[in-house]
Structures are given as structure tokens and as C-alpha cells.
Amino acid sequence: MTKGDLASTLTVAGEFQPYQEVELHAKVSGYIRRINVDIGDRVKSGQVIATLEVPELNAQVAASQAQIRHSQSEIARAQNEVTLAQSNYAALHAAYTRLSEASKRRPGLIAEQELDDSRAKDQDAEAKINVAKSALEATKEQLGISKADNQRVQSLEDYSIVTAPFTGVVTMRYADVGSLIQAGTASNTQSMPVVKLAQSDLLRLRMPVPEEDVPFIKIGGDVRIKLQATGKTISGKIIRFTRELTTSTRTMLAEVDVPNPDLALSTGMTAETTIVLQAQKNVLTVPAGAVLKEDSQAYVLIVDTGNKVQKVRITLGIQGSDRVEITQGLSEHQTVIVSGQQNYEVGQVVRPKLSTIGMPKQAGDQ
């Protein structure tokens, strides 16, 4: 019986999955004019995967650009109309002002009819300025509409180029040059994807955790990973878990992120994972073989100071791979029988022999 560090662990099989995986669809319908990748190719974020041929879209872009030029011409014409109206108004207003001043200086010199006609022409010219300005604003609004339409069709033309959304590996190619691709913008459209892309330089190692061990899973928990393909062992930490049990298996998925810059690991590979559930430092422990049970009550056989065998009921804590924590019933340095308990009777006088079976590295068990 001695003190030492102890951890309970869970060993389960894990499977590597891509960190991200997506099937790339085109946002417009068209024919594949060029495809630049094949399965196994590594691509970078933003790299062109394929280019589509969409003739009718090219025509729409040209038409929208022509409409912009037409609207710009209309704006120039309307601005000239405003300038002309302002010039006419300036001339007519000046004429009316002169007649009005002359009439005031010498009443009766200017006929009232002539003065009224000049006033009407002045007011009409002023109104025409407002009409010309309104027409100019209307043509400016039409230019805005034309530019918006051009931006829309230009965006659609940009969609004819399929690019990689992230750095990864092409795991499947569905289309060849000349293939007709439907726009993948509606959920009810069974459109054919161009390629499948997976981010494999960082993998998710997914592990199913049984329901009884779920309370001990935490972010940052230590995991030891033994790669089945290479036999290599690496360390990792739990990055995330679903916080939901799968009803069919009564397990919860936990994930470890495993860097894979050289792509030595492939998705679908398996690993033996050992998850540290609980860890305690400097606790009383005994070898697992020393613990017996009777009517669901744990006990051990000890040798007292008089070298007699005694039966002691105990309370267990966490259980490691070969040792068990004792929370109640024993004290440090008591002598515990660790094997062959069936050969001893309570009260029997024995000559104890110290054993190193299952001892922690930092201490010896009695």
C-alpha cells in the first residue's frame, strides 16, 4: 500500500476524417471548357478548379455594358438640355427684367400685353429648367439600374469559374471537358458536382465515447494515439465533442485535431486512442489484483502488525489499468496481500514477503 499518481483511461478505436470536405458545384449552368485538377491533386485556396462555357451569359454581359453606355449618353444629352434651358431662361429673364424696369421708370411706355407676354416667357423658361433637371435625374437613375444589372450578370459570369474555397486535396472528380453542369443554387436541383475537395493537412480523429464515460470528457483532455498504419504513437488533446449521445450506439463523438502536413495519414485510417478520463496525484493505491468483492462490497486482505491475516472493507476511487485508488479503509504502508488470496484464512499467521508487483515508479507497494 503506497501513495502515487493514478489515472483512469478509456481505450477506443478512432477514425480519421477530413477537417473540411465539400463537393464543389457551379453556380451557373454551362459546359466544362477546362478542368485543371484530378484526384489526388493538392490545391490552394482560391485556385481555379474549372472554367465553364456560358455563351448566353457572355451576351448578357455585353448587352448590360451597352445599356450602361446608352445611359451615359442620355445623361450627357440631359445635361445639355439643362444647360440650354438655363441659357434660355437667363435671356428671357433678362428681357423681362429690362421691360419691367422701363415700365416702372416711365409708366405707359411698355404695353401691358407686351409685359405680360415677357413675364409668361420668363416663367415658362424657369419651369423648363426644372423639367430638364428632372429628366437628368431620371437618366442618372437609369444609369444606376444599368450598372446594377451589369454587376449582376458580371457576377454570374464570375461564377463560371469554379475555385477552391480552402487548401486541400481533390478526392473525387465527377466532370470532364464538355460535361454539362447544372447550376447548384437550388436545394431541389440534382446538379452534378465538379469535384470533391477535402482539407487533409489537418485531420479530425473521431472517437466514440460510451455513455458511462461521457461525464469525464472535457475540452483539453489528454489522448494518446497509436496509429494502426505505422505503429507510431502521438499525443493529442480533445478539441471538441458533440454533447449528444447517438441513440443507436449510446455513444458520444469526441474529436482530436491531428496535424498532417505531409499527408502521411489518409482519411478513413483508424487509430487506437487512449483517453485520460480522471487523474489524481499522490493518492493511496493498491494493485488491481489485490481488490476482492463480496456482495458488491470491495475488500482486501491485509497482514496486521501481529502478522495475522485480516479482512478490511474498502471504498474504491478511480481505477487505472493495473492499480486502484483506495479512498477509505486503508492507510499508507499497510501490508496488503496482492495475489493468491484464496490460500489465506482470516486470523492466519503468515510471514509476509514484500512484492514489487504493480508498483508505481515513484514508490514501492507493501
HELIX and SHEET records of a PDB file:
HELIX    1   1 PRO A   55  ARG A  105  1                                  51    
HELIX    2   2 GLU A  112  ASP A  158  1                                  47    
HELIX    3   3 GLU A  211  PHE A  216  5                                   6    
HELIX    4   4 ALA A  288  ALA A  290  5                                   3    
HELIX    5   5 GLN A  341  ASN A  343  5                                   3    
SHEET    1   A 8 ARG A  42  VAL A  43  0                                        
SHEET    2   A 8 GLY A 168  ARG A 173 -1                                        
SHEET    3   A 8 VAL A 195  PRO A 210 -1                                        
SHEET    4   A 8 THR A   2  LEU A  24 -1                                        
SHEET    5   A 8 THR A 270  PRO A 287 -1                                        
SHEET    6   A 8 ASP A 222  LEU A 227 -1                                        
SHEET    7   A 8 THR A 233  PHE A 241 -1                                        
SHEET    8   A 8 THR A 251  PRO A 259 -1                                        
SHEET    1   B 7 ARG A  42  VAL A  43  0                                        
SHEET    2   B 7 GLY A 168  ARG A 173 -1                                        
SHEET    3   B 7 VAL A 195  PRO A 210 -1                                        
SHEET    4   B 7 THR A   2  LEU A  24 -1                                        
SHEET    5   B 7 THR A 270  PRO A 287 -1                                        
SHEET    6   B 7 ARG A 323  GLN A 328 -1                                        
SHEET    7   B 7 THR A 315  GLN A 319 -1                                        
SHEET    1   C 4 ILE A 161  THR A 163  0                                        
SHEET    2   C 4 VAL A  48  GLU A  53 -1                                        
SHEET    3   C 4 GLY A  30  ILE A  35 -1                                        
SHEET    4   C 4 LEU A 180  ILE A 181 -1                                        
SHEET    1   D 3 LEU A 292  GLU A 294  0                                        
SHEET    2   D 3 GLN A 297  VAL A 303 -1                                        
SHEET    3   D 3 VAL A 309  ARG A 313 -1                                        
SHEET    1   E 3 LEU A 292  GLU A 294  0                                        
SHEET    2   E 3 GLN A 297  VAL A 303 -1                                        
SHEET    3   E 3 THR A 335  VAL A 336 -1                                        
END                                                                             
